[in-house]
Amino acid sequence: MSYATIAQCARDMALFDRVTAASAAELAVLDSSLHPTIVANLVIWPLSSASDVEAAYASALAAGNPNPGGDETVVTDGMILANVQAHWPDPLPIGMGAPP
């Protein structure tokens, strides 16, 4: 595990956009008016340091992938969703609660 890889992953805008989309989908289940970027900002660092995400991201960087965060074969939607749910803030800001 590399701190440099974790930091690069956490700052990857394509990955952040995908984490925001996953957060939006989870918030839709709650019928919440909370903006999904708030949740994405809270989970991006734990997600980026998760061993499966960090390993996949590091491997893609080593292979010369120019867009590891946007490449769904590197960090899959399933990996994102699992990590968003695992690191879901409870309680949500403004007392929104946890997803069902």
C-alpha positions in Angstrom: 0.0 0.0 0.0 1.4 3.4 -1.0 0.3 6.7 0.5 1.1 8.4 -2.8 -1.3 6.0 -4.6 -4.0 6.6 -2.0 -3.6 10.4 -2.3 -3.6 10.3 -6.1 -6.7 8.0 -6.1 -8.5 10.3 -3.6 -7.9 13.4 -5.9 -8.9 11.6 -9.1 -11.9 13.6 -10.4 -13.2 10.7 -12.6 -13.3 8.4 -9.6 -14.8 11.2 -7.4 -17.6 11.7 -9.9 -18.3 8.0 -9.8 -18.3 8.0 -6.0 -20.7 11.0 -6.1 -23.0 9.1 -8.5 -23.0 6.1 -6.1 -23.8 8.5 -3.2 -26.6 10.0 -5.2 -28.1 6.6 -5.9 -28.0 5.7 -2.1 -29.4 9.1 -1.2 -32.3 8.6 -3.7 -33.3 5.5 -1.7 -33.5 7.8 1.4 -35.5 10.4 -0.6 -32.9 12.9 0.7 -32.3 16.4 -0.5 -28.7 16.2 0.8 -26.3 16.9 -2.1 -24.3 13.7 -3.0 -21.0 15.5 -3.1 -21.2 16.0 0.7 -21.3 12.2 1.1 -18.7 11.7 -1.6 -16.3 14.1 0.2 -16.8 12.1 3.4 -16.1 8.6 1.9 -13.5 9.3 -0.8 -10.5 8.9 1.5 -11.6 5.7 3.2 -12.6 4.3 -0.2 -9.2 5.3 -1.7 -7.4 3.6 1.1 -9.4 0.4 0.9 -7.1 -2.4 0.0 -9.0 -3.6 -3.1 -9.3 -0.1 -4.5 -5.7 0.9 -3.8 -4.3 -2.3 -5.2 -6.4 -2.0 -8.4 -5.5 1.7 -8.8 -1.8 1.1 -8.2 -1.8 -1.7 -10.7 -3.5 0.5 -13.4 -0.9 3.2 -12.8 1.9 0.8 -13.1 0.4 -0.4 -16.4 0.3 3.1 -17.7 -3.5 3.5 -17.6 -4.1 7.2 -18.2 -7.6 7.2 -16.5 -7.7 4.6 -13.7 -10.5 6.3 -11.8 -12.7 6.5 -14.8 -11.9 3.0 -16.1 -14.7 0.7 -14.9 -12.5 -2.3 -15.3 -10.0 -0.9 -12.8 -12.2 0.3 -10.0 -15.6 -1.4 -10.6 -18.9 0.0 -9.8 -19.3 -2.9 -7.3 -16.1 -1.9 -5.5 -17.3 1.7 -5.3 -20.8 0.8 -4.0 -19.4 -1.7 -1.5 -17.0 0.9 -0.1 -19.5 3.8 -0.2 -21.9 1.6 1.8 -19.1 0.4 4.2 -18.1 4.0 4.9 -21.5 5.6 4.8 -21.6 8.4 7.4 -23.9 7.7 10.2 -25.5 9.9 11.0 -25.5 11.8 7.8 -24.9 15.6 8.1 -28.1 17.3 9.2 -29.3 14.1 10.9 -30.4 12.3 7.7 -29.7 8.8 9.0 -28.3 5.7 7.3 -29.5 4.1 4.2 -32.0 1.2 4.6 
